[in-house]
Amino acid sequence: MLQDDYILRQIREMVRAVMKMLFQVESPELTPEVLEDRETRETLESLLALMEEGKIDEAENRLYDLTSGEDDEERKNLEAGLLFYYALNGKSDDFLEEHDFSREEIMTGIQDLADRYGLSGIAEAFRA
């Protein structure tokens, strides 16, 4: 339990720091409303809807498809992906367990997302 609390805080602070550094987003709570681009906000909202339905793997697969193409030069889907994992991290341990997901998988998802954008050093710094 303490380990999960530590990971939860670590994920929260990592996403907040990256959002501030890369996107100049400084908000008490990271919600879809912090996204200025309407299309990016809609993308995030569709990922969050899948998450709420318990379709976390499907949401992650969709996020992977969105972030692995060459047409994502603006990093807009990186921003949506970070906020997706931030929201997922806010779910209870019971919700995650019920849907066969863990905080470690959230951390791995963020690491993979960062790697796709050449930002592995940032995410790794928080893991160390």
C-alpha positions as CSV (number, residue, x, y, z in Angstrom):
1,M,0.0,0.0,0.0
2,L,2.8,2.4,0.9
3,Q,4.5,1.5,-2.3
4,D,1.4,2.3,-4.4
5,D,1.0,5.7,-2.6
6,Y,4.6,6.5,-3.4
7,I,4.2,5.5,-7.1
8,L,0.9,7.5,-7.2
9,R,2.7,10.7,-5.9
10,Q,5.7,10.1,-8.2
11,I,3.4,9.8,-11.3
12,R,1.4,12.9,-10.3
13,E,4.5,15.0,-9.8
14,M,6.2,13.7,-12.9
15,V,3.3,14.5,-15.2
16,R,2.9,18.0,-13.6
17,A,6.5,18.8,-14.1
18,V,6.6,17.6,-17.7
19,M,3.4,19.5,-18.5
20,K,4.9,22.7,-17.0
21,M,8.2,22.3,-18.8
22,L,7.0,21.3,-22.2
23,F,3.6,22.9,-22.5
24,Q,3.7,25.7,-19.9
25,V,0.6,24.2,-18.2
26,E,0.4,25.2,-14.6
27,S,-2.9,24.4,-13.0
28,P,-3.9,23.1,-9.6
29,E,-5.7,20.2,-11.3
30,L,-4.8,18.7,-14.7
31,T,-8.1,18.2,-16.5
32,P,-9.0,18.2,-20.2
33,E,-9.9,21.9,-19.8
34,V,-6.1,22.8,-19.6
35,L,-5.8,21.8,-23.3
36,E,-6.1,24.8,-25.6
37,D,-6.5,22.8,-28.8
38,R,-10.1,21.5,-29.2
39,E,-9.1,18.5,-31.2
40,T,-6.6,17.4,-28.6
41,R,-9.1,17.9,-25.9
42,E,-11.6,15.7,-27.8
43,T,-8.9,13.0,-28.2
44,L,-8.3,13.1,-24.5
45,E,-12.0,12.9,-23.7
46,S,-12.4,9.9,-25.9
47,L,-9.5,8.1,-24.1
48,L,-11.0,9.0,-20.7
49,A,-14.4,7.7,-21.8
50,L,-12.8,4.3,-22.6
51,M,-11.0,4.4,-19.3
52,E,-14.3,5.0,-17.4
53,E,-15.8,2.0,-19.2
54,G,-12.9,-0.1,-17.9
55,K,-11.3,-0.4,-21.4
56,I,-7.9,0.8,-20.3
57,D,-6.0,-1.5,-22.7
58,E,-8.1,-0.3,-25.6
59,A,-7.4,3.3,-24.6
60,E,-3.7,2.6,-24.4
61,N,-3.7,1.0,-27.8
62,R,-5.5,4.0,-29.3
63,L,-3.0,6.3,-27.6
64,Y,-0.1,4.2,-29.0
65,D,-1.6,4.5,-32.5
66,L,-2.0,8.3,-32.1
67,T,1.6,8.8,-30.9
68,S,3.5,6.5,-33.1
69,G,2.9,8.2,-36.5
70,E,4.9,10.8,-38.2
71,D,2.0,13.2,-38.4
72,D,2.2,14.0,-34.7
73,E,5.0,16.5,-35.1
74,E,3.4,19.1,-32.8
75,R,3.4,16.7,-29.8
76,K,-0.2,17.4,-29.2
77,N,-1.0,13.8,-28.5
78,L,1.9,13.7,-26.1
79,E,0.0,16.2,-24.0
80,A,-3.2,14.2,-24.3
81,G,-1.3,11.0,-23.4
82,L,0.2,12.6,-20.3
83,L,-3.2,13.8,-19.1
84,F,-4.7,10.4,-19.8
85,Y,-2.1,8.7,-17.5
86,Y,-2.6,11.5,-14.9
87,A,-6.3,10.8,-14.8
88,L,-5.8,7.0,-14.8
89,N,-3.4,7.5,-11.9
90,G,-6.2,9.3,-10.0
91,K,-8.3,6.2,-10.1
92,S,-8.6,4.1,-6.9
93,D,-6.5,0.9,-6.4
94,D,-9.8,-1.0,-6.5
95,F,-10.7,0.4,-9.9
96,L,-7.3,-0.4,-11.3
97,E,-7.3,-3.9,-9.8
98,E,-10.8,-4.6,-11.1
99,H,-9.6,-3.8,-14.6
100,D,-6.3,-5.7,-14.3
101,F,-4.1,-2.6,-14.3
102,S,-1.5,-1.3,-11.9
103,R,0.3,1.9,-11.0
104,E,3.5,0.3,-12.3
105,E,1.8,-0.1,-15.7
106,I,0.9,3.5,-15.6
107,M,4.5,4.4,-15.0
108,T,5.6,2.1,-17.8
109,G,3.0,3.7,-20.1
110,I,4.4,7.2,-19.4
111,Q,7.9,5.9,-20.0
112,D,6.9,4.4,-23.3
113,L,5.1,7.6,-24.3
114,A,8.1,9.7,-23.4
115,D,10.4,7.3,-25.4
116,R,8.3,7.8,-28.5
117,Y,9.0,11.6,-28.3
118,G,12.6,11.3,-27.5
119,L,12.0,12.3,-23.9
120,S,13.1,9.2,-22.1
121,G,15.6,11.1,-19.9
122,I,12.8,13.1,-18.3
123,A,10.6,10.2,-17.4
124,E,13.6,8.1,-16.3
125,A,14.8,10.9,-14.0
126,F,11.6,10.5,-12.0
127,R,11.9,6.7,-11.8
128,A,15.4,6.8,-10.3
